[in-house]
């Protein structure tokens, strides 16, 4: 197994979503094909911290529940130490699947993408120079997906690295 002490799962940001991906898009009269910029606020992530404990990690996004488990897609789980450290929501990770571990270690697929339940509110604004159309509220974690390229960016990756100053064995020698 691959154990990761702490890794970012998601972050405060503005991210693009097609209208049909946004919960309640019909009630909000959103165009299902239009790209909307949705703000994920720090305050909402902070309120949702505990919902990111013990979540399944899936090899791709798929709605997950105890009544409809995605057993064939599960490759690990989050820990029980979720915390918000602006701008990131972080937690420990454990990967149980050899294929997923190989994808991570080969850098082929190591970005993370949170799967959420949330209420979208139409509210325009700007966050760090990026305009947004909607805001995520009442966030709740559903799963975390191991993806090639996530909306949160290349800084939200499996944090599989040696602590500073620790040596590793490399082809029979030691590399620092």
C-alpha positions in Angstrom: 0.0 0.0 0.0 1.0 3.6 -0.5 0.5 5.7 2.6 0.6 9.5 2.3 0.8 11.5 5.5 -0.8 14.7 4.1 -1.9 15.8 0.6 -4.1 18.6 -0.7 -7.5 17.2 -1.9 -9.0 20.5 -3.2 -8.6 24.2 -2.8 -10.3 27.6 -2.7 -10.6 28.6 -6.4 -12.7 29.5 -9.4 -13.1 26.5 -11.6 -14.9 25.9 -14.9 -18.0 23.6 -15.0 -20.4 22.9 -17.8 -24.0 23.8 -16.8 -25.1 20.2 -16.8 -22.5 19.3 -14.1 -23.8 21.9 -11.6 -26.4 20.4 -9.2 -29.8 22.0 -9.7 -28.8 23.5 -13.1 -32.4 23.1 -14.4 -33.9 25.0 -11.5 -31.2 27.7 -11.9 -32.1 28.0 -15.6 -28.5 27.3 -16.6 -27.5 26.3 -20.1 -26.4 22.7 -19.9 -23.6 23.2 -22.5 -22.3 26.6 -21.4 -19.2 26.8 -19.3 -19.7 28.6 -16.0 -17.0 29.7 -13.6 -17.8 28.5 -10.1 -16.2 29.8 -6.9 -15.3 27.3 -4.2 -14.9 29.6 -1.1 -12.5 28.9 1.8 -15.3 29.4 4.3 -17.3 26.6 2.7 -14.3 24.2 2.5 -13.6 24.9 6.1 -17.2 24.0 7.1 -16.9 20.8 5.0 -13.7 19.5 6.5 -15.1 16.6 8.4 -17.0 15.3 5.4 -13.6 14.6 3.7 -12.7 12.0 6.3 -12.9 8.3 5.3 -13.9 9.0 1.7 -13.2 6.5 -1.1 -10.6 7.4 -3.6 -11.8 6.4 -7.1 -9.8 6.0 -10.3 -12.3 8.3 -12.0 -15.2 10.5 -11.0 -18.4 8.6 -10.2 -21.2 9.4 -7.7 -20.6 7.1 -4.7 -22.8 6.0 -1.8 -23.2 3.1 0.6 -26.3 2.1 -1.4 -24.5 2.4 -4.7 -20.8 1.7 -4.0 -18.4 2.0 -6.9 -16.3 -1.0 -5.8 -14.6 -1.5 -9.1 -13.4 2.1 -9.2 -12.1 2.2 -5.6 -8.3 2.5 -5.3 -7.9 3.8 -1.8 -9.4 6.1 0.9 -8.8 9.4 2.7 -7.6 9.4 6.3 -9.3 10.8 9.3 -7.2 13.9 9.8 -8.8 16.4 7.3 -7.9 20.0 7.9 -8.2 23.3 6.1 -4.9 25.2 5.7 -5.7 28.0 3.3 -6.1 27.6 0.4 -6.1 23.8 0.7 -8.3 21.2 2.2 -5.8 18.4 3.1 -5.9 14.9 4.5 -3.9 11.7 4.7 -4.3 9.1 1.8 -4.0 5.4 1.5 -3.9 3.7 -1.9 -4.7 -0.1 -2.0 -4.5 -0.7 -5.7 -1.2 -1.5 -7.5 -2.3 0.0 -10.8 -3.1 3.3 -9.1 0.2 3.3 -7.2 2.1 2.8 -10.5 0.2 5.6 -12.1 1.1 7.9 -9.2 4.8 6.8 -9.0 5.2 7.2 -12.8 3.6 10.7 -12.8 1.1 9.5 -15.3 -1.9 10.2 -13.1 -1.4 11.8 -9.7 -3.6 14.9 -9.6 -6.6 14.8 -7.2 -10.1 16.0 -7.8 -12.7 16.3 -5.1 -16.2 15.0 -5.8 -18.7 17.1 -3.9 -22.3 17.6 -3.2 -23.1 21.3 -2.9 -25.7 23.9 -3.5 -24.9 26.3 -6.3 -25.9 29.9 -5.8 -26.0 32.4 -8.7 -23.7 35.2 -7.5 -21.2 37.0 -9.7 -17.9 38.2 -8.3 -14.1 38.1 -8.6 -11.6 36.0 -6.6 -7.9 36.7 -7.1 -8.6 38.4 -10.4 -10.8 35.6 -11.8 -14.5 36.4 -12.4 -17.1 33.9 -11.3 -20.8 33.3 -12.1 -21.8 31.0 -9.2 -20.7 30.1 -5.7 -20.6 26.6 -4.1 -22.4 26.5 -0.7 -23.2 23.7 1.7 -20.3 21.6 0.4 -20.0 17.9 1.4 -17.4 15.5 0.2 -18.5 12.5 -1.7 -15.3 11.0 -3.0 -11.8 12.0 -4.3 -10.8 11.0 -7.8 -7.2 10.2 -8.9 -7.1 12.0 -12.3 -4.6 12.9 -15.0 -5.6 16.5 -15.0 -7.9 18.0 -12.3 -9.7 21.3 -12.1 -7.9 22.3 -8.9 -4.5 22.3 -10.8 -1.1 20.7 -10.7 -0.6 21.7 -7.1 -3.4 19.4 -5.9 -1.5 16.1 -6.3 -0.7 13.0 -4.3 1.9 14.3 -2.0 4.2 11.2 -2.2 7.6 12.5 -1.4 10.4 11.9 1.1 10.8 14.2 4.0 13.6 16.8 3.6 17.0 15.3 4.5 15.9 11.7 4.2 17.9 9.5 1.8 16.4 6.9 -0.5 17.9 3.8 -2.0 18.4 4.1 -5.7 19.7 1.2 -7.8 21.6 -0.2 -4.9 23.1 3.1 -3.9 21.9 6.0 -1.9 20.5 9.2 -3.4 19.8 12.3 -1.4 
